[in-house]
């Protein structure tokens, strides 16, 4: 057995212990996450490698952003390592009596490594890391947009509620109108021609003069009958303008991120394979790649199911049986993307043939029809099984072949 270096990672530093092949602790100390400490650590690893004739095992518990520096050090210096999830670490180091300290956690992690067969952590190439960072950034912007829409709705209900009934709330035109006329008195203070010209000038997409005039007339009629709860000079009118402007900026940034992800993925095989599925467009394809990462780290589609969190959790004890349900321990962001992807596929059932949607219909129409969400998750499972095969063999989707094998 090799030497084992175990780390209990915290913010900016780690508690480190070194155990020899006889399971005896040779060193216990603390390292800071800086160049000096990491250089000393690398020298120590090289020294142990020379002594043993083989590199030591490096093991640490994943602790979000705090363990990234240690992981990056291992990748940069070419050291293989074992990154253990908090759940795994808790199960593998559990004992009847345990004191919880940084030092004891490092010791327990090292001791458990001698009795547990851990596989080395798969190191993905830079492309997947960038795609994951970009799609997480996209998610953050999307969450901010949803939050701002909610705030904007609360103010518009007091200043000019008719706007939300006149326009599609997610349209660029609606956001432009809110910035121009957040209060009916501002509409009534302008002529039809002025309103028409301002709408046309401030809308980036091609808007005909006739449509701009129709919207101007609609705005004037709505403003005449509107009864706002706040005045035109209320600070909340400026506030709602700022919300609409910020939402517009965020939506433009989201589009830029998608373009960036598409540009990175255009020549990648997985991108082409995912695009071949009916109901999957550019946005869904690149976001799936960002969250799925390199599929070569999975041995089977069942491991992929567990990563997503749709593997079945079953409980039975004596005469007690709980209803089967999905685990939900996996990647909740990926699970959300996949769920809404299935909903899009279902909506497109009349336009494009898709064996996954046919499977959904079969589940819904069988003698004991499945509920919508249950059938949808079953379709997610089917998609992952098919996608895993296609992506690992670099084959694009074919409806006839998929239908024949399903």
SEKOL-492404 format. One record per residue: residue in three letters; x, z, y of N, C-alpha, C, O, CB in turn. Coordinates in steps of 0.1 Angstrom, whole numbers, plus 2048, in hexadecimal, padded with zeros to 3 digits. Glycine has a CB too. Layout:
# SEKOL-492404
ALAXZYXZYXZYXZYXZY/...
//
This chain:
# SEKOL-492404
UNK8088007F480080080080980080C81380680D7F680C800/UNK8047F981780C7F882380A80582C80280D8298087EC82B/UNK81280583780F80F84180280B8487FE7FF84881B80F84C/UNK7FB81584D7EE8138547EF8198627F38248647E281984C/UNK7EC81086C7EB81487A7DD81587D7D680B87D7F380B883/UNK7D78218817C98228847C88278937D082F8977C282C87B/UNK7BE82189A7BC8248A87AE8298AA7A48238A57C08188B0/UNK7AD8338B27A08378B77A08338C67A78398CE79D8468B6/UNK7988288C97998228D77908298E178482C8DD7968138D6/UNK79582B8ED78D8308F879082890479881F90378E8408FA/UNK78B82C91078D82491C79C8259207A1830924784829927/UNK7A381A9207B18199257BB81F91C7C781E9207B1820932/UNK7B88249117C282A9087BC82B8FA7B08298F77C683890D/UNK7C582E8F07C18308E27C983B8DC7D583D8DF7C38238DA/UNK7C38428D37CA84C8CB7CF8458BE7C783E8B77C18598C7/UNK7DC8468BB7E183E8B07E78478A67EE8518A97EC8348B5/UNK7E58448997EB84B88E7F28418857EC8368837E1855886/UNK7FD84587E80383C87580584386880A84E86781283787A/UNK7FF83D85D80084385080983A84780882E8487F2844849/UNK81184183F819839836812836829806839827827841833/UNK81982F81F81382B81380E83780A80683580181C82280B/UNK81484380D81084F80580585680C80286280881D858804/UNK7FE8508157F385681C7F78628257EE86B8277E8859812/UNK80386382980886E83180986984080E85E84281587382C/UNK80587184980686E85781486F85C81A87985B7FC876860/UNK81A86486282786486782886587683286987C82E857863/UNK81D86187C81D86288B80E86489080585F88A822855891/UNK80D86B89B80086D8A280386E8B180C8768B57F987B89D/UNK7FD8658B87FF8658C77F585D8CE7EB8598C880D85F8C9/UNK7F885A8DA7EF8538E37F68478EA8018498EE7E885C8EE/UNK7F083C8EA7F58308F27EC82C8FD7E082C8FB7F88248E8/UNK7F28289087EA8239137E88139117F180D90B7F0826920/UNK7DE80E9167DC7FF9157E37F89217DC7F392A7CD7FC915/UNK7F07F89207F87F192A8047EA9238067EC9177FD7FB935/UNK80B7E392B8167DA9258217E391F8267E091481C7D2930/UNK8257EE92582F7F692082C7FC9128347FB90983280292A/UNK81F80291181B8089058197FD8FA81D8008EE80E80F907/UNK8147F28FD8127E78F381F7E18EE8207DE8E38097DC8F9/UNK8297E18F88367DC8F383C7E68E98427E28DF8407DA900/UNK83B7F38EC8407FD8E38397FD8D683F7FF8CB83F80B8EA/UNK82C7FA8D68247F98CA8287ED8C282A7EE8B68157F88CD/UNK82B7E28C88307D68C183D7D98BB8407D48AF8307CA8CB/UNK8467E08C28537E38BC8517EC8B08597EA8A685C7EA8C7/UNK8487F58B08457FE8A58407F68998447F988E83C8098A9/UNK8377ED89B8317E589183C7DC88A83D7DB87E8267DC896/UNK8457D78928507CF88D85A7D788585F7D387B8587C8899/UNK85C7E388A8657ED88285F7F08758667F086B8677FA88A/UNK8527F387484B7F686784B7EA85E84D7EB85283D7FB86A/UNK84A7DE86484A7D285C8577CF8558587CB84A8467C6865/UNK8627D285D86F7D08588727DB84D8787D784287A7D2863/UNK86D7E784F86F7F28458687EF83886E7F182D86B7FF84B/UNK85B7EB8398537E982D8547DB8278517D981B8447EB830/UNK8597D182F8597C482A84C7BD82B84A7B282785E7C381C/UNK8427C48328357BE83482F7C58408327D084482C7C0828/UNK8267BE8478207C38538167CF8508107CE8458197B885B/UNK8157D985880C7E48567FD7DF8587FB7D585F80F7F085F/UNK7F47E68537E67E48567E27EB8637E57F68657DC7E884A/UNK7DB7E386C7D77E98787C87EA8787C17E08757DC7E0884/UNK7C27F587A7B47F787A7AF7FF8867B580988A7B07FF86D/UNK7A47FB88B79E80289678F7FF89778A7F58917A47FE8A4/UNK78880889D77980689E7767FE8AB77B8008B577281489F/UNK76D7F48A97697EC8B57617F58BF7587FD8BB75F7E18B0/UNK7667F58CB7607FE8D575D7F68E27607FA8ED76880A8D8/UNK7567EA8E07527E28EC75E7DD8F37687D98ED74A7EA8F5/UNK75E7DE9017697D99097757E19087807DB90A7647D8918/UNK7757ED9047807F690378A7F28F97967F38FA77C804901/UNK7857EC8EE78F7E88E37947DA8E479C7D58DD7877E98D5/UNK78F7D38EF7937C58F17A27C48F47A97BA8EF78B7BE8FC/UNK7A87CD8FB7B67CC8FF7BF7CE8F27C87C68F07BA7D8909/UNK7BB7D78E97C37D98DD7C17CC8D47CB7C88CE7BE7E58D5/UNK7B57C78D37B37BB8CB7BB7AF8D17C07A78C97A47B88CB/UNK7BB7AE8DE7C27A38E47D17A48E27D879A8DF7BF7A28F3/UNK7D67B08E27E47B38DF7E77AE8D07F17A78CE7E87C28E0/UNK7DF7B18C77E17AD8B97E179E8B87E97988B07D67B38B0/UNK7D87978BF7D77898BE7E37828C47E87788BF7CA7848C4/UNK7E77878D07F27828D77FF7838CF80777A8CF7F47888E5/UNK80178F8C980E7918C280D78C8B381778D8AC8117A08C2/UNK8027878AF8007818A27FF78B89780278988B80C77989F/UNK7F979789A7F77A18907E87A088A7DF7A08927F97B0895/UNK7E77A087D7D97A18777D47AF8797DC7B987A7D979D868/UNK7C77B18797C17BE87C7B47BF8757AE7B58717C07C188B/UNK7AF7CB8747A27CE86F7997D587979B7E187D7A37D7862/UNK7907CD87F7877D388977A7D88827737CF87C7847C9894/UNK7777E488376C7EA87B7617ED8857637F38907717F7874/UNK7557E98817497EC8897467FB88974A80288073D7E4884/UNK74080189473D80F89473581488973781F8847368128A1/UNK72C80B88472380F87972C81186C72A81A865718805877/UNK73480786A73D80785E74681385F74881A8557457FA85D/UNK74C81586A75582086C74F82E86975483686375B82087A/UNK74282F86E73B83B86C73883E85D73984985872E83B874/UNK73483385673183484873E83783F73E83F83672A828843/UNK74983084375583183B75D83E83D76584283575E82583E/UNK75B84484976285084C75A85C84A75E86784D76884F859/UNK74D85B84674486684574987083B74E86D830736861841/UNK74787D83E74B88883574189383773A89484175988C837/UNK74189D82E7388A882F73B8B183B7328B68417398B1822/UNK7488B283E74C8BA84A7568B28527608AD84D7538C8846/UNK7528B085F75A8A786775B8AC8757508AF87B756899866/UNK7678AD87B7688B088976A8A389177289B88D7748BA88C/UNK7628A189C7638958A376C8968AF76889B8BA7548918A8/UNK7788908AE78188F8B97888828B878887B8AD78C89B8B9/UNK78F87E8C27968718C27A18718B77A28678B079C86E8D0/UNK7A887C8B67B387D8AC7AD87C89E7B28758957BB8898AE/UNK7A388489C79D88588E79787888A79787487E79289088D/UNK79187089478B86389179685988D79485288378385E89D/UNK7A185A8937AC8518907B18548827B484B87A7B885289A/UNK7B386187F7B78658717AD8618667B185C85C7B9874871/UNK7A186386979685F85F79685085D79484C851789864864/UNK79884986779883A8667A483685E7A382C855799833874/UNK7B083C85F7BB8398577B983D8497BD8358407C884085D/UNK7B48498467B284D8397A88458317AA8418267AD85C839/UNK79D84183879383883279882B82E79382482678783783B/UNK7A38268367A88198337AF8188257B080D81F7B381583E/UNK7B48238207BA8248137B08228087B381E7FD7C2831811/UNK7A482780A79982780078F81C80278681A7FA7938347FF/UNK79081480D78680A81078D7FC8117977FB81777F80D81D/UNK7877F380A78C7E580A7877DE81777B7D98177897DD7FD/UNK78F7DD82178A7D682D7917C982F79D7C782D78E7DF83A/UNK7897BF83278F7B28357947B184378F7B784C7847A6832/UNK79E7A98457A47A785379A7A085B7927988577B179F852/UNK79A7A386879079D87279478F87479F78B8777917A587F/UNK78978687378B77887578D77588478677A88D77F770870/UNK79876E88779B76B89579675D89979B7538957AA76D898/UNK78C75D8A27867508A779074A8B17977508B87787538AC/UNK78F73D8B27967358BC7907388CA78573C8CB7977268B8/UNK7987348D47947378E27877318E577F7368EE79F7328EB/UNK7847258E077771E8E376B7278E17627278EA7767118DB/UNK76B72E8D675F7368D275E7428DC7537478DF76073B8C4/UNK76A7478DF76A7538E976474F8F675D7568FD7787598EA/UNK7697438FB76473E90875573B90774E73E91176B73190C/UNK7507358FC7427328FB73A73F8FB72F73F90074072A8EE/UNK73F7498F47377568F473775C90272C76190673E7608EA/UNK74275C90974276191673975992073275F92875076191C/UNK73874C91E73074492772174792471974892D733735925/UNK71D74791770F74991370B7589176FF75A91A70D747904/UNK71476191671076F91B70E76F92A70577692F71B779916/UNK71676893171576794070876094370076594C72175E946/UNK70475693B6F774F93D6EC75993B6E27599426F6743933/UNK6ED7619316E276B92E6E17759396D677993D6E6773921/UNK6EC77993F6EC78394A6E477D9566DC78395D6FA78794E/UNK6E87709596E17699646D27689616CA76996B6E775C967/UNK6CF7659556C17639516B97709536AE7709586C075E943/UNK6BF77B94F6B97889516B778B9606AC7919646C179394A/UNK6C17889686BF78A9766B478297C6AD7869856CD78797D/UNK6B37759786A876D97D69B7729796927739826AA75E976/UNK69977796D68C77D96968978997267D78B97668D78195A/UNK69379297469179E97C68D79A98B6847A099069E7A697C/UNK69479099069178C99E68378599F67C7879A969B7829A3/UNK67F77E99567177899566778399565C78299C66F76F988/UNK66978E98E66079998E65F7A099B6547A39A06657A4983/UNK66B7A29A266B7A89AF66479E9B965C7A39C26797AA9B4/UNK6667919B86607889C16517879C064A7869CA66677A9BF/UNK64C7889B463E7889B16377949B862C7939BE63B7899A2/UNK63E7A09B76387AC9BD6367AA9CC62C7AF9D26417B89BA/UNK63F7A49D363E7A29E16357979E562D7989EE64C79F9E8/UNK63578C9DD62C7809E061D7849DF61577E9E662F7759D7/UNK61B78E9D660D7929D56087999E15FC79B9E360C79C9C9/UNK61179D9EA60D7A49F660E79AA0260779BA0C6167B09F9/UNK617790A0161A787A0D61277AA0C60B776A15628784A0E/UNK613773A0060C7669FF6097649F061075B9EA61575BA05/UNK60076B9EA5FD76A9DC5F975C9D75FB7589CB5F37749D7/UNK5F37549E05EF7469DC5FA73D9D85F87349D05E77409E8/UNK6067409DC6127379D96147379C961772C9C461E73C9DF/UNK6127429C36147439B460973B9AD60B7389A16157519B0/UNK5FE7399B35F37319AC5F47229AF5EF71A9A75E67379B1/UNK5FB71F9BA5FC7119BE60870A9B76076FE9B45FE7109CD/UNK6127119B461E70B9AE6227119A161F71D99E62A70C9B8/UNK62A70A99963070F98D63B719991644715999635704984/UNK63A72598C64373099165272D98F65A73299663F73D98B/UNK655725985663723981668716988674712985664722972/UNK66070F98F66470299566D7049A166C70E9A86586FA999/UNK6766FA9A467E6FB9B06766FA9BD6797009C76886EF9B0/UNK66A6F29BC6626F09C765C6FE9CC65B7019D76576E69C4/UNK6577069C26527139C565C71C9CC6587229D664D71A9B8/UNK66871C9C76727249CD6757209DB6787289E467F7249C5/UNK6757129DE67770D9EB66C7119F566E715A006786FE9EB/UNK65F7109F06547149F86547239FC651726A076477119F0/UNK65872B9F265973A9F566473CA00661745A0965D7429E8/UNK66F735A00679737A0A674732A18677737A2268672FA06/UNK66C727A18667721A2465B729A2A65A72BA36663713A22/UNK65172CA21645732A2664173EA1D63873DA1463A728A26/UNK64774AA1E644755A1663775CA1B632766A1564F75FA16/UNK631758A2762675EA2D61C753A32621749A38629768A38/UNK60F754A3160674AA35606747A4460473CA485F874EA31/UNK60A751A4C60A74FA5B615746A5E61473FA6960D75DA62/UNK620745A5662B73BA5962672DA5662B724A5D63773FA51/UNK61D72CA4D61771EA4A60E71AA5560E70FA5A61071FA3C/UNK605724A595FC720A6460271EA715FC718A7A5F272CA65/UNK60F722A7361671FA8061C712A8062270EA8A62072AA82/UNK61A70AA766206FCA756166F2A7360B6F5A6D62B6FBA6A/UNK6186E6A7760F6DBA746116D5A6661B6D8A606116CFA7F/UNK6086CDA616096C7A546166BEA5361D6BEA495FD6BEA51/UNK6196B7A5E6256AEA5E6326B6A5C63B6B2A556256A6A6A/UNK6336C1A6463F6CAA646416D0A5664C6D0A5063E6D5A6F/UNK6366D5A506366DBA4363B6D0A396436D3A306296E1A3F/UNK6356C4A396386B9A306476B6A3164E6B5A276306ADA33/UNK64C6B4A3D65A6B0A3F6646BBA3A66E6B8A3565D6ADA4D/UNK6606C8A3D6696D3A386696D4A296736D7A236646E0A3E/UNK65D6D2A2365D6D3A146666C8A0E66D6CAA0564E6D1A0F/UNK6646BCA1366C6B0A0E67B6B2A116836AFA086686A3A15/UNK67F6B7A1D68D6B9A206946C4A186A06C3A1568E6BCA2F/UNK68C6CEA146926DAA0D6916D99FE6956E39F768C6E6A12/UNK68B6CE9F968A6CD9EA6956C39E66956B79EA67C6C89E6/UNK69E6C89DD6A96BF9D96A56B49D06AA6A99D16B36C89D2/UNK69B6B69C76966AC9BF68E6A29C76886A59D168E6B19B3/UNK68E6959C268668B9C967768E9CA67068F9C068867D9C2/UNK6726909D66646949D865F6899E26646889ED6636A29DE/UNK6546829DD64F6789E664867E9F26446899F264566F9DE/UNK6476769FC64167AA0963267DA0662D687A0C64266FA14/UNK62B6769FE61D6789FB61B6859F461268C9F761866D9F2/UNK6246899EA6236959E36266A19ED61F6AC9EC62C6969D7/UNK63069F9F56336AA9FF6286ACA096256B8A0C6406A6A07/UNK6216A2A0C6156A3A156096AAA0E6026B2A14611695A1B/UNK6076A7A015FD6AD9FA5FF6BC9F85F66C49F95FC6A69EC/UNK60C6C09F660F6CE9F560E6D5A0360A6E0A0361E6CF9F0/UNK6116CDA0E60F6D3A1B6006D6A1E5FD6E1A246146C9A26/UNK5F76CDA1A5E96CFA1C5E46DBA145DC6E3A185E16C2A18/UNK5E96DBA075E56E69FE5EA6F4A045E36FEA035EB6E49F0/UNK5F66F4A095FB700A0F5F3705A1B5F0710A1C60A6FEA13/UNK5EF6FBA245E76FEA305DA704A2C5D570EA325E56F2A38/UNK5D36FEA225C6703A1D5C7711A175BE719A1A5C06F9A13/UNK5D1713A105D3720A0A5D672BA145D1736A135DF7209FF/UNK5DE727A1E5E2731A295D6735A315D5740A365ED72BA32/UNK5CD72BA335C172FA3B5B8739A355B2741A3C5B9722A3E/UNK5B873AA285AF743A215B674FA1B5B0758A165A873CA16/UNK5C474FA1D5CC75AA185CA767A205C9767A2C5DB756A17/UNK5CA773A195C9780A205D5788A1B5D4790A125BB787A1C/UNK5E0787A225EC78EA1E5EB79DA215E47A2A2A5F9789A25/UNK5F37A5A195F37B4A1B5FE7B8A245FF7C4A285F47BBA0E/UNK6077AFA286127B2A316127A8A3C60D79DA3B6207B3A2A/UNK6197ABA476197A2A53625798A5162D79AA4961B7AAA60/UNK62578EA5A62F783A5963D789A5C646783A5762B779A63/UNK63E793A6564B798A6964F7A4A606597AAA6464B79CA77/UNK6487A6A5564C7B1A4C65A7ADA4565C7A1A426417B3A41/UNK6627B7A4366F7B5A3D66E7AFA2F6777A8A2A6777C2A3D/UNK6637B1A286617ACA1B66079DA1A663797A106557B3A14/UNK65D797A2565C788A2566B783A2566D779A1E655783A32/UNK674789A2C682785A2B687789A1D68F781A1768A78DA36/UNK683794A17687798A0A68378E9FF68B78A9F76817A6A06/UNK677789A0067277F9F66797729F867C76A9EE66377D9F7/UNK67D76EA04685762A07693764A0069775A9F9687760A16/UNK69976FA016A67729FB6A57719EC6AE76B9E56AC77F9FF/UNK69A7769E66987759D86977679D369E7639C968B77D9D3/UNK68F75F9DA68E7519D669B7499D769E7419CF68374A9DF/UNK6A374C9E26B07469E36B974A9D86C07419D36B67499F1/UNK6B97579D56C275C9CA6BE7569BD6C77529B56C276B9CA/UNK6B17549BA6AD74F9AD6B27409AC6B673C9A269E7509AC/UNK6B07399B76B572B9B86C472A9B56C87219AD6B27259C6/UNK6CB7339BB6DA7329B86DD7369AA6E67309A46E173D9C2/UNK6D67409A46D97449966D573898D6DC7369836D1750993/UNK6CA73298F6C67269876D071B9876D371597D6B872198B/UNK6D57199936E070E9946EC71298D6F370A9866E370C9A3/UNK6F071F98D6FC7249866F972397770372096F6FF73398A/UNK6ED7269726EA7249646EC7169606F17149556DC729961/UNK6E870D9686E96FE9646F86FB9646FC6F395B6E26F696F/UNK70070096D70F6FE96D71570396071E6FD95A715704979/UNK71170F95C71671594F71370D94371B70B93A71172494E/UNK7067089437036FF93870B6F29377106EE92D6F46FB939/UNK70D6EC9437166E19447246E493F72A6DC9387166DB952/UNK7296EF9437366F393F7376F59307416F192973A700946/UNK72D6FB92A72C6FD91B72B6F09147316EE909721707917/UNK7236E79197216DA91372E6D29137326CC90A7166D291A/UNK7356D391F7426CC92074C6D19167546C99117476CD92F/UNK74D6DE9147566E490A7526E08FC75B6DF8F47566F490C/UNK7456DE8FA7406DC8EC73E6CE8E873C6CB8DC7346E48EA/UNK73F6C58F173B6B78EF7426B18E373B6A98DB73E6AE8FB/UNK74E6B38E17566AE8D57556B68C975C6B38BF7646AB8D9/UNK74F6C28C974E6CB8BE7446C68B47396C28B774C6D98C3/UNK7476C88A773E6C489C7316CC89C7276C789A7456C588F/UNK7336D989E7276E289D71D6DF8A87116E18A672B6F089F/UNK7226DA8B47196D68BF7106CA8BB7046CA8BD7216D38CB/UNK7176C08B570F6B48B07066B88A56FB6B28A57196AA8AC/UNK70A6C089C7016C48916F46CB8966E96C88927086CD887/UNK6F66D589F6EB6DC8A56E26D38AD6D56D58AC6F06E88AD/UNK6E76CA8B46DF6C18BC6D66B88B36CC6B38B86E86B88C5/UNK6DB6B68A76D36AD89E6C66B38996BD6AC8946DC6A9892/UNK6C56C089A6B86C78976AE6C48A16B06C58AD6BA6D6895/UNK6A26C089C6976BE8A66936CB8AC6906D58A668B6B889F/UNK6916CB8BA68E6D78C16996DE8C76976E88CE6866E08B8/UNK6A66DA8C46B16E08CA6B86D78D46BC6CC8D16BC6E48BF/UNK6B86DC8E16BE6D48EB6CC6DA8EF6D16E28E86B56D48F8/UNK6D26D58FA6DF6D98FE6E06E89006EA6EE8FB6E36D190A/UNK6D76ED9076D76FC90B6D77048FE6E070D8FD6CC700914/UNK6CE7028F56CD70A8E96D97088E06DE7118DA6C07068E1/UNK6DE6FB8DF6EA6F88D76F67008DB6FD7068D36ED6E98D7/UNK6F97008E87057078ED7047168EC70D71D8EA7097028FB/UNK6F871B8EF6F67298EE6F672E8DF6FB7398DD6E872D8F4/UNK6F27268D66F372A8C870272A8C47067338BD6EC7208BF/UNK70A7208C87187208C571F72D8CB7277338C571F7138CB/UNK71B7308D872173C8DE71E7498D77277518D671B73D8EC/UNK71274A8D170F7568CA7137568BB7167608B67007598CC/UNK71274A8B57167498A772574A8A572A75189C71173C8A1/UNK72D7448AE73B7448AD73F73B8A273873289E7407528AB/UNK74B73E89C75173689174A73A88474C74587F760738890/UNK74273187E73B73487274473586674073A85B73172986F/UNK75173186775A73285C75D74185876374384D76772B85F/UNK75A74A86175C75885D75175E85475376984F75D76086A/UNK74775685273C75A84973E75383B74174883A72E75784F/UNK73C75B83173D75682373074F81E731746816741761819/UNK72575382471874D81F70E74F82B710756834713754812/UNK7027488296F87498336F27578336EC75C83D6ED73F831/UNK6F375F8286EE76D8286F67768316F077F8386EE77281A/UNK70377383270B77B83C70777784A70777F85371A778839/UNK70476A84C6FF7668596F276C85D6F07708686FE756859/UNK6E976E8536DC7758556DF78385A6D87888636D4775848/UNK6E878A8536EB7988576F17988656EE7A286C6F579E84D/UNK6F978F8686FF78E8766F478C8806F579388B709783877/UNK6EA78487D6DF7828866D678E8876D07928916D7776882/UNK6D579587B6CC7A187A6BE79E8746B57A58786CA7A7888/UNK6BD79486C6B07918666B07938576A778F8506AC782869/UNK6BB7998526BB79D8446B17A88416AE7B084A6C97A283F/UNK6AB7A88356A07B18336A47BF8306AE7C18296987AC826/UNK69E7C98366A07D78346957DC82B6897DB82F6A27DF841/UNK6987E282068E7E68166907F581469C7FA81268F7DF809/UNK6857FD81368680B81067C80F80667080C80768481381D/UNK6818167FB67881B7F067F8287EB68B8287E86778107E5/UNK6778327EB67B83F7E56708457DE6668497E46818487F1/UNK6718477D166684C7C865A8437C965B8377C666385A7CD/UNK64F8497CE6438417D064183C7DE6368377E163784A7CC/UNK64B83E7E664A83A7F465082C7F665C8297F26528447FD/UNK6488237FB64D8157FE64A81280C63F81381164680B7F4/UNK65480D8146528098216517F98216587F381965D80E82B/UNK64A7F482A6497E682C6567E082F65D7E583863E7E2836/UNK65A7D58296677CE82C6677C983A65D7C483F6697C2822/UNK6727CB8416747C584E6827C185068B7C584966F7D0859/UNK6847BA85B6927B585E69A7C18636957CA8696927A9867/UNK6A77C08616B07CB8646B27CD8736B27D98786BE7C885E/UNK6B37C287B6B57C388A6C27CA88E6C37CF8996A97CA890/UNK6CC7CA8856D97D08886E37C688D6EE7C98926DF7D787C/UNK6DF7B988D6E87AF8906E87AB89F6E67B48A86E57A2888/UNK6EB79F8A26EC7998AF6DF7978B56D878D8B26F578C8B0/UNK6DA7A08BE6CC79E8C36CB7938CC6C078D8CE6C87AB8CA/UNK6D678F8D36D57838DC6D37778D46CB76E8D86E27828E5/UNK6DB7758C96D976A8C16CC7698BA6C675F8B96E47698B6/UNK6C77758B66B97768B06AF7718BA6A576A8B66B67848AC/UNK6B07748C66A67708D06A77618D269C75A8D36A97778DE/UNK6B375B8D36B574D8D56AE7458C96A773B8CB6C47498D6/UNK6B174A8BD6AB7438B169C7448B169573B8AD6B174A8A5/UNK6977508B56887518B46817488BE6787418BA6847608B8/UNK6867478CA68073D8D468372F8D067B7268D46857418E2/UNK68E72C8C969171F8C568671A8BB68170F8BB69F71E8BE/UNK6827248B26787218A866A71E8AF6637158AB67672C89E/UNK6677268BA65B7238C165B7158C765070F8C865972E8CC/UNK6667118CC6677038D26656F98C765E6EF8CA6757018D9/UNK66B6FB8BC6696F28B165A6F18AD6556E68AA6716F68A4/UNK6536FC8AD6456FC8A963D6F48B36346ED8B064070B8A8/UNK6406F68C06396EF8CB63B6E08CA6326D88CE63E6F48D9/UNK6476DB8C464A6CD8C46466C78B664A6BC8B36596CB8C6/UNK63D6CE8AF63A6CA8A16336BC8A16356B58976316D489A/UNK62B6B98AB6246AC8AB62D6A08AF6296958AC6186AD8B5/UNK6386A38B56416988BA64C6958B16506898AF64669B8C8/UNK65269F8AA65D69E8A265B6A48946576B089466A6A38A9/UNK65F69E88A65E6A387C6696AE87A6756AB87E65F698871/UNK6666B987566F6C487366B6CC8676606D28676716CD880/UNK6746CD85D6706D385066F6E38526686E984B67A6D0845/UNK6756E885D6746F685F6666FA86566170486167F6FA86A/UNK6616F186D6536F38726496F186763F6F88666506E987E/UNK64C6E885E6436E68526436F38496396F78446476DA84A/UNK64E6F984964F70684164771184864171984265E70A840/UNK64871185663F71A85D63071885B62972285864271986D/UNK62C70C85B61E70885861A70D84A60F71184861B6F985A/UNK62370B84162070F83361E71E83261572282B62C70A82A/UNK62772583862673483861973983F61374383B63273A83F/UNK6157328496087368505FC7328495F273984A60872F85E/UNK5FC7288415F072383A5EF72782B5E57238255EF71483B/UNK5F972D8265F87328185EC73C8165E8741820605738813/UNK5E873F80A5DD7488085DD7558105D37598165DC74B7F9/UNK5E975B8115EB7678195F47638246007668245F0773811/UNK5EE75D82F5F775783A5FF7628405FA76D8435EE751844/UNK60B75E84361476884A61176885960D75E85F623763848/UNK61377485F61277586E61C76C87562676886F614784872/UNK61976988162275F88863076488963975C88661C75E897/UNK63377088C64177588E64877588065477287F641783894/UNK64177987664777986864B76B86465676985F63D77F85E/UNK64276286664475486365074E86B65874686663874B865/UNK65075287865B74D88166975287C67274B87C65875288F/UNK66A75F87867676487467A75E86668675C864675774872/UNK67075B85E67375485167974685568274184D666752849/UNK67474085F67973386368873486969072B86767072C86E/UNK68A73F8706987428756A17438696AD73D86969974F87D/UNK69D74985E6A574B8526A873D84C6B373A84869E754848/UNK69D73584B69F7278466A871F84E6B1717849691720844/UNK6A772085B6B07188646BE71C8626C77148616AC71A873/UNK6C17298616CF72E8606D57298526E07268526CF73D860/UNK6CC7298486D172483B6D571583C6DF7118376C6726830/UNK6CC70D8426CF6FF8436DB6FD84D6E46F584A6C26F8849/UNK6DA7048586E57028626F370685D6FD6FF85F6E270A86F/UNK6F371085570071584F70670A8467127078466FE722847/UNK6FD70483E7026F98357066ED83D7116E883A6F66F582B/UNK6FE6E98477026DD84E70E6DF8577176D68576F66D9858/UNK70F6EB85D71B6ED8667286EF85D7326EA8627196FA86E/UNK7276F58527336F784A7376EA8437436E983F73170283F/UNK72E6E08417316D483B7316C88457346BD8417276D1830/UNK72F6CB85272F6C185D7266B685A7296AA85A73D6BC85F/UNK7196BA85770F6B08547046B185F6FF6BD8627096B1846/UNK6FF6A68656F46A786E6E76A88676E56A585B6F469B878/UNK6DD6AD86E6CF6B08686C86A38656C869986D6C76B8872/UNK6C26A285A6BA6978556AD69C8506AD6A38466C268E84B/UNK6A269885669569D85169269A84368D6A383C68A69885A/UNK69468E83F69068A83169869282769269681D69367A830/UNK6A56938296AD69A8206AA6A98206AA6B08156BC698823/UNK6A76AF82C6A46BD82D6976C08266956CA81F6A36C183B/UNK68D6B78276806B88216816B881267A6BF80A6766AE826/UNK68A6AF80D68B6AD7FE6916B97F768F6BC7EC6946A07FC/UNK69A6C07FF6A16CB7F969B6D97FC69E6E37F56B06CC7FE/UNK6916D980568A6E680867F6EA7FF6796F48006856E6816/
//
